[in-house]
Amino acid sequence: MAITAGVIAAAPMAARQDVALKDLMPKGTVIGVAINQRQSDQVDKAAVDIITKQFNQISPENLLKFQPVHPAADRYVFDAQDRYVQFGLDHHMQVIGHNLVWHQQTSPWVFQGADGKPADRETLLARMRDHIHTVVGRYKGKIHGWDVVNEAIDEDGSLRKAPWRDGIGDDYVAKAFEFAHEADPDAELYYNDYNLEKPAKRAGVIKLVKDLQARGLRIDGIGNQGHWRLDTPSIAEIKQALADLHGTGLKVMYSELDINLLPNAARGADPSVANPYANGLPDEKQQELARRYADIFATILEHPGWVSRVTFWGLSDADSWLNRGRSNYPLLWDRQRQPKPAFNAVVDVLKRLQ
Ligand code: XIL
């Protein structure tokens, strides 16, 4: 089996590290990466070198989610979070906050009432307000924009059943935007979700943001996560989704881009099927990934001014959340932190667009 990152390819690839993605992006579009705590703490020096050289924006992979920042009712944790924000400011990067209201990674105490019953609307609104005011307020003037609500829409376009909604009602999304704007009137506020290339879900998201706009609330942008695969969604679907999202008048961001190369596999599935590239990625797949990234960048950057940010969800294949015990290859840098052919392909597209 042909394995990439061989001797022949290594030299020109290493040379390419002299090129910085951030210097090649169209004016008005920042390029960033979600970083983990070893990176924001600057323990992972090899990663920090690449992050500071290549990117002008960072997102926190986990640190600013509800659970890590607010594990108990009377306890906020800010040490590593402050270092994340300072790391970005020190390197003149756009610092993003992710996220305030979500159905995952939120401490169970939030939804519990005093009597063992689920917390009621007033209790939940007070907790949401306190959380948002405390966290957004702390980084006022430092965090450029917040994912205020994450993944509130279901695949069929309806409002997802979620603990915040169960307790507060359908206006929980509007309330979160209201509180965030109170806490930092200058911060940009975003709605963030995935599978926006699927028409029903996209329609639900557009309806939701139009409702927020109709209520007179501040909303600046839609984060389209962009957790994609090699052949889905199609380039035509990506184009259509971008046009529709742009049609709201809001900024569009690709907030969590990566390309999953592994099949969906049940736990206990045959390893040769579930984990086909355990010993490396065949060259043909490596090239396919490069072409996929080239097509994506050419498509999402086609219209100047439509896309304000592109963020990869992780720096290298070693860092990606998509491994989960298997070997995945979703990003532009490999496990040894060498740029992959996909990196060169993106560089070529960016140069062509200049
Ligand atoms: C993921 C992180 O990458 C993982 O480390 C964590 O275990 C789970 O969350 N959509 C989002 C992100 O909005 O916050 C998720 O991040 C990936 C899916």
Residues whose N, C-alpha, C, O or C-beta is under 5 A from the ligand:
A	BS01	XIL	E61 W321
